[in-house]
Amino acid sequence: MFAIAFFVVAGCAREEKPVVFEPNLVHALKYQIKEDIPTDQALQDANWITHRLFGTPDEPTLPEMVIEDEDFASLINMERLKRAAGPDGEGRGLYRKHCALCHGVTGNGRGETAAVLRPYPRDYRMGIFKFKSTKRGSKPTREDIAKQIRNGIPGTAMVKIKELGEQDVQALTDYVIYLSIRGELERSLIDDAVFELDLEGGDRILDTEFATTMDKETIEFLEDKIEAWEDAGEKEEDQPAELDDFELYQESWEIVEDIVAGLFEDWLDAEDDVVEVPEPAADIPVADSRAEFVELSQGDQADALAASVKRGQEVFVGKIAACSKCHGEKGLGNGQTTDYDDWTKDWTSRVGLKPEDYDSLVPLIARGALPPVNAIPRNFAEGIFHGGSTAADLYRRITVGIEGSPMPAATFVEGQFEEADVWHIINFIRSLQNEDAPVAVDAT
């Protein structure tokens, strides 16, 4: 069995075991349960590949194909990556000092404090991020990640760390992206093995024993040998086993590199997928904060704001927008409260296991899954918004939804729920905040 990472509370100097990236035991085991096929070898192969390409928590690396590609290399800077990685001290260790206690060394959302936090810390390995400026299905932008590191996430255990300078923020942003790509590659390799290979028949993602012998000189030698064999017009079925093994290795490695390239491209495409927020119509006053809302309600636009709030309430409880289904008719978060987020569904309902049936989940929990907890809708009376409280933030949450959560994207129906109604819903939500609730101030 693989060694398990041992993380010590930030600030302590003792690390009794080598700091390693934990293999994704839960992702492999869920397929073993669902498909009734052996996944141990696939897990080992995937872990070997990710280690080969991305290094260790102390000495992170990037695939050669990434370093050689100018666009890919622009996404993650090695100097920043090394600044964030490693043990705390001598200009390094930012992630382990500030983030790993909750998010875990591997970025699996299972740090030492994770089990007692609500919501659980983010598991980066699925490549899904809830609070971003991009459309559903797209990666966040660098600034989306940096903003959360810089300012924290209101209403969660992720608070603003005052000692972080902008260089630190950017280094940690690189490291989060690195952990996400690394983790998503591991998942993708296991997925590919389960659905494309005959694991029961002995197929492997990659013959890692053979791959270990493949240095640059050996690869060049075997490529020349294959070329000479082909030039000589020899029959393919008579090709030496050594060359067959090498060609299978090449094919397998090409699949790995295609997956890596696709993951980096997804992150690079994020800037093109930003959801543009339109200006509200001139007759719809929209506040950017609770404080502005109160000011508008007492000024010349008080009547227009009141009308907007009324319309927002109608849409909020209506059958099309159906906001009240989860948030409750008064927006107290007391509607549908028994659903789960995608991180839980990924290893429970999507493989035929009920999140409520704890006994059936024990084997997965024993291998690192956190016990399911319900995704609780926002209580607007509290005036706290995890993804930001500006009008633009709320517009994106409503129109695009919240990735990885039960919050869907808006479905507009002419005459019943139109795009302009989003501003009315925002005003209605603002009106629900208790007077004694803290006034959220978005850092800039």
Order of alpha helices (4+ residues) and beta strands (2+ residues): alpha-alpha-alpha-alpha-alpha-alpha-alpha-alpha-alpha-alpha-alpha-alpha-alpha-alpha-alpha-alpha-alpha-alpha-alpha
